[in-house]
Each structure stands twice: as structure tokens, then as C-alpha cells.
């Protein structure tokens, strides 16, 4: 600095000139400089005070923009390839899973395995269905309720009797669920010999509001739109992608090969046709033109959804899987059908025999462990020819199986584990 009186060169903080003795004026600190040094923003990651000229947060190291804090997002939660869970379902279009992990209900993108929604798991008995947009979950407790995962709101429906399966329409505007309503005189011995009118398929004709019925309600309000009498308690429901059809898998007396799949008008409840298939599972192709059913013994049939004509029958399987439980899904492009089975009685007897043989030959076998071990089978068929292209076994009974939406992986659930498999064509 220089003296204001004589111009002599002075020290920076001098108050008087050493040559002329003149008093030097005090320096004024501009408000702008003071404001520049004060914090003007906070770190988006850790909330630390920042200054405008900082490019990194000194606390967490997050990058900071020139004019505003950098947007720092938390890493997405991704499920591993195998997830231990007692509750899991997949949407009818294969896009979303609902699983319970560590007492939390998670909605998972089936392609990326990313958790896109969650809610606290309460004392529900099981997950019945998840909507095709991943927003709604149908939960079975003392009665059915629908949970909106985005806002936490629930809709409950009155329990009138035994509860059956449930399914959402593909546009997520409707839910169909099954309930058996007992007649007031069901236990009246005087009426036990009374004739019950049956329809052409051998099912009780339910037109009085009682018996086994499908209830269709709107979403998000839960108002009843339709009630359809269907006879026996079904094991499966399925909406067509366009919402025009609703199929009811009436397995009937499956051990005797009896039972039908009813194809109903989803708006009126009128039966359009019946498929001669005692099936525990029904699914539509992604274009809605075909229906696949799985029968006892692992027989897979493909039907024309419009006229009910049988198009294909696949019977190739392993003999030990004499099963009465199977589930099938079309691939997204409709070229393949993936089928999952749980081992039937024949397989359990075979395993028991293997256990006896090993015990006698080595004197150190445990036949019971062989008999109790649960083994599932997954098969892939050509949807045009019915030829089996691939099969492999899995530990545990297959409860459901599906393709991922991009068709690159197969997702399966065994009752205690969800598994994502992307290399099925090389799997032995």
C-alpha cells in the first residue's frame, strides 16, 4: 500500500506513514466480498454448507455444480439372482414381481430386478396377485384386500365364505376374485337329497347368488361390477390382455380326467366356450390369441382363444414327474412355452426306492431324505410344433414360472426361493 499523504510505499497493514507521519485511512470490506465467503448452498448428499466456488463437498466428496448442488441419487436396490422368500407372485404380463423379503413387501421390475416400490408386510396369509403396472397387490388375510403400494391405501372386501384365486385385468382397472357363498340351507339334512340343476359342463348352475362365484370389482374404488356363478371352486383365473375374456380353470375331478376351462365374456359373465382340459393353470399369449393349459401328468394344450379350438398338444416329459400340478407361460414373442412342474407321487416313490437301494448297498443311506426331497422340473417347448427343446431340474417344487419381459431370463418360484436364470439354454 502507499501513503495517502506523500505516496511512500508502506506495509500492507500500516496505520501511519513512517516518513510523514500521516494517518492512513482504514480499509472498507465490501459487502459483496463478505457475502461471497458465506455459504449460499448445501450439499444434496449430506446437507453440508457449501460456498459458490466449491466443486466438491468437503464432507462426502460429492460433486457440486457451478450454480447449484449436484444431484446425488441413492443407488437402486437390486435383488440378487436368488432370493429367499415365503411369499412371491408375478404379474400376468411378467413385468413385475411382488415378494416379501425381511418383513417388507417389495415390488420388483422383472427385467432389471430393481425394487420399484415397497410396503410393510403385515399379518396377511399370502400374496394372491400383483397388477401389470406394479401398483396394486391383492393380499389374502381373513378376506381379500387390495393394497396400493404407491400411497399405502387399502380396499377390503367382505368375507362371505371360502376364498379362491384372484387376478387383475391388464389395464389395472378391475380385479376378479373367487368366493364360495354357502346357502342358508346347505346344512339342512332335509335338503341333502334335493336335486341341483347342472349346466352343460356338469357344474352346478349358480343363478341365485350363492355357491362359488367370481366377483369383479373396479379399481381404485372397489365397487362390485359383476358376480358370476361358476360351479366348483377353480384353481386359476386369467384375463386376456385386451380385457375381453376371463378364463376360469375348473379342474373338477382331475384324477378322473374331468374338468373344463370356461372362457367367459369379461363384461357380461356369459360363457363363450369351454375347453376340455382339467387344468390347474391357464395363461394367455401376449397377443391374446392363444390360451395354454396344463393338465395332470404334464399334458400341455394350446387353444384358440376366440373359438376354443385345440391347436397343439405337448406330452413329452420325464416319467418320474407324474404330476398333478403344473404352470405354463408363453414367451413374450409367443415362440416358446415354459412349463414348471412339481414332482408327483411317482417321482416320490422313485426317490424312495433309490434311498432304499443306497441304504442296502452302502449300509449308510437315509431313504427318508430321498422320499422327502422335493424336486421340480422346468421344460421349454416350441409353441408352434410342441417339441420339447430344453428341460432341467430344480430343487424344490415349482409353484410358478415365467419369462422376463425381454425374454432373456426365466424366473421361477419354489415356495421359498425366487430364482432369475439368464443362461437356461446352456443349463444342464
Steps between C-alpha positions, in 0.01 A plus 500: 500500500606862458474802736196713428699816586846459341472188292767305689488122468366357831432164656158353415349552847676835591281758678752789482766600245854457640627790282239776536304365797172525315212280624388248247129441427351167614410249226130429447395141437240490218173325585534301182823342621349411837201342333723306263673336792178402674333170405232532235403138445503152653626164381212291362661185636595587861349849555841663571522880446683584176646811336435602143852432378521146644483215251515214755329456835774488768292258711387230257691578181186542287540715189346847517375692197608857424163653578324230702584185692545191289214254507619200699261201483511195719598176326204288391415192705556194281391148594761225462457207260355291783273642769378312807131574554184328620271719291539587131280550192558638151263715297310343211714692249821395677617859560484523880555275799362544849726335758537515876860548618585565865142589593469747213280467193707596196386568144777400259557574131535153344747618235745694717423342843479857632270563797253763378262506798463365853264481797501348845397133502217454745327186624370392160495133411630531145530713187226408254589723203692810391375739232670537163619853588640397840274740692238266648545180700215266590564357847324216674438527874170439672358636175636649179642850499672706232803708599608802298877488548548861390276665761448218755121502467311169526159376390349202683218278379254320730566134567194293417662157488799304368736715293650394166747649250517863383634686196529858373396608151788615281380861502502487884144632520340179627563214742334160475495278808317181599293432809266218599177617661317232695124479471303536824368144461833338403510319834130410502474120493149525352650652186804276457325290235363799312599500135738777395467631147821460302617672185621330183852463645384310807541798733233624735300779344543789744235763425372578849797693638639202693764236429843567349509835325743731326473860618630778276568836665628829362822669605588709687155520664422130546138526387345170390440492124400139445436172683517175300397154618758246385425169678805340662786686664758577226876490540583773251369822344644686202407819315576536131735793425218698336268438797227336288537146636521355849596134532408285800708185547248253642713191567202293612583137574850515356597150608228373266600739224186709543476877500483795265641847451217746449559800275267780608407840366674720758235773475184291522615171654346300215682178414642509148642149489652229721840337448508128582800525726505416875762766560640659812652785301395719207695774319455712189764575240618862500295577188192344662435260213595174675441331836730243659381246759687239706331172594577211732801302384662804340285524187519851353230616259479816292159636396359768274364763740231617259332171410634251757658272239798291615810600302779298662570232759839445666546171686880458507619484862699292748305205642598567860314830484154345512367827629159647562639852538649702217517857375581635153574836339562616144821686418447870414539430126268197520758259358557295815307362795674456835343248738577433865399187691525362845575130536197274523455184706685290244811709543484481878467120489795484261713708733397284794609193305835662426541568869431136591748382237773734623437402860529129425804540278699731726337419837503872567220652300204703611197398294278750672707790373452380144128463547462846651723685255295723273607527139349715230527488123511786249441432130510725194285410199477629147160672497447416131601133484463391864851356502686513833818704449646508850439360848679518833425417863480741791517451875151552635153472351437761232209722608518726194733578212512782245713672239638845577342773282808520276496120455861464614442333836272247664367581846377224729368464854523185711308604810806634683723641227467721191764433236599705193674292234642658187698207363231233472604381153839392633367364830533124551 
